[in-house]
Amino acid sequence: QVQLVESGGGLVEPGGSLRLSCVGSGTMFRTNYMAWYRQAPGKQRELVAGIFNSGATHYADSVKGRFTISRDTAKNTVALQMNSLKSEDTGVYYCQAQQRPFGYTSWGQGTQVTVSS
């Protein structure tokens, strides 16, 4: 079983930056994919960015060029660097770990990101 804890959320003005971090514990050695999701008020949870053990990444169109996902497998961490933040980036950000293709999916408790002046 994998446990995930996010940190780094907060209030930032439009155009600002934040860095989210997620630390995993438990059977992290079986994790071969990690991702960040977000959920805005009244909306469904959506994928923001994902990263495979190979280092391959993918991003939602809305964050391409602004957000960067990175992973340190030795430290069991995944980070999301968010630049040029917009009000529409506001939401609760969740860390996810998966053992693909047919293994577990684990979620963190979420961290609030608010972009507002």
C-alpha positions in Angstrom: 0.0 0.0 0.0 1.1 3.5 -0.8 0.5 6.7 1.2 0.9 10.1 -0.3 1.2 13.5 1.3 1.1 16.8 -0.6 2.4 20.2 0.4 3.2 23.5 -1.1 -0.3 24.9 -1.8 -1.3 28.4 -0.9 -2.6 31.8 -2.1 -0.7 33.4 -5.0 -1.4 36.4 -7.3 -2.1 35.9 -11.0 1.2 35.5 -12.8 3.0 34.1 -9.7 4.5 30.7 -9.1 4.1 27.8 -6.7 5.8 24.5 -6.3 3.8 21.5 -5.1 5.5 18.5 -3.6 4.3 15.0 -2.9 6.1 12.4 -0.8 5.2 8.8 -1.0 5.7 6.0 1.5 4.9 2.3 1.6 5.4 0.0 -1.4 6.5 2.9 -3.6 8.9 0.6 -5.5 5.9 -0.8 -7.4 4.8 2.6 -8.5 5.6 3.2 -12.2 3.4 6.3 -12.8 2.7 9.4 -10.8 0.5 12.3 -11.6 -1.1 15.6 -10.4 -4.8 16.1 -10.7 -6.9 19.1 -9.7 -10.5 19.8 -8.8 -12.0 23.2 -9.0 -15.3 24.0 -7.1 -18.3 22.5 -8.9 -16.1 20.7 -11.5 -14.8 17.2 -12.0 -11.3 16.2 -11.0 -9.0 16.6 -14.0 -5.5 15.4 -15.0 -2.9 18.2 -14.9 0.3 16.3 -15.6 1.8 12.8 -15.4 5.2 11.2 -15.4 6.3 7.6 -16.0 9.3 5.9 -14.6 11.0 6.3 -18.0 10.8 10.1 -17.4 8.2 10.6 -20.1 5.7 13.3 -19.3 2.4 14.5 -20.5 0.3 17.6 -19.7 -3.2 19.0 -20.0 -3.3 21.5 -22.8 -4.3 24.2 -20.4 -1.0 24.0 -18.5 1.5 23.2 -21.2 4.4 25.6 -21.2 3.6 26.8 -17.7 3.7 23.7 -15.5 6.5 21.2 -15.1 6.3 17.8 -13.4 9.3 16.0 -12.1 10.1 13.0 -10.0 12.8 11.8 -7.7 12.4 8.0 -7.5 15.2 7.7 -4.9 13.3 10.1 -2.6 9.8 8.9 -3.5 8.8 12.4 -4.4 7.0 14.0 -7.3 6.8 17.8 -7.8 4.8 20.2 -9.8 6.4 23.6 -10.6 3.6 26.0 -11.6 4.5 29.3 -13.3 2.4 32.1 -14.8 -0.5 31.0 -12.7 -4.0 32.1 -13.7 -7.2 32.3 -11.7 -8.5 29.2 -13.5 -5.7 27.2 -12.0 -7.5 27.5 -8.6 -8.5 24.3 -7.1 -7.5 21.4 -4.8 -4.5 19.6 -6.2 -4.1 15.9 -5.7 -1.1 13.6 -6.1 -1.7 10.2 -7.6 0.5 7.1 -7.7 -0.2 4.0 -9.8 1.2 0.6 -10.5 0.2 0.2 -14.2 -1.4 -1.5 -15.9 -3.4 -3.5 -13.4 -2.1 -2.5 -10.0 -3.1 0.0 -7.4 -4.1 3.6 -7.6 -3.4 5.7 -4.5 -4.3 9.4 -3.8 -3.1 12.0 -1.4 -5.4 14.2 0.6 -5.0 17.2 -1.6 -3.6 20.7 -1.2 -5.4 24.0 -1.9 -4.1 26.3 -4.6 -5.8 29.7 -4.9 -4.8 32.2 -7.6 -6.3 35.6 -6.8 -5.4 39.2 -6.5 
